[in-house]
Amino acid sequence: MEPQRDDARLIRASLSDPAVFGGIFDRHASELLAYVVRRVGAADGESVLGELFRVAFESRARYDLSRTDARPWLYGIAANLVMKHHRSVGRLRSALERLALRQEGRPVPFDQRIVDAAAYRQLCARVAGAIEELPDHDKEVVLLYAWQGLSYAEIAEALDIPVGTVRSRLNRVRRELRELRSGIWEEPS
């Protein structure tokens, strides 16, 4: 089991010795890079990560030092930057559609693979469209939970909202996505 991190100690020390903030980068950069790359693509991921740590560094004096784990704070910054990025370039749909095309092959008959692949692409496109149309605040809750595995409490902290709001947003989105899945084989009206 990994020992408890004390990011607050590093952030506090970085106020008098800015180089110490590099420890926060060392601890969290790879995990946050994975998140932003999934959200904005590899081409823009590193620049968003750089911006994330620039913003974190510049706002470190306002960090709540009673919180020993900086992950939720960093994810909050990342979520805001990703939303800003998507508002300006709109790449979420294409990223999710590319993901759907990378489906693993399975040992099933060719005709069934064609039907499965078509249904999968149709479902992914519908899910991608549904996620794209979510309000930004719902979208970030879903993606922090599904992609990054943050707990409800961590998401609440990252986005500065109550845990109950996280629960209600996730439940509403889950219900909408279940309806998409159940209607995939039905003929459109």
Beta strands, then each sheet from edge to edge (+ up, - down):
end
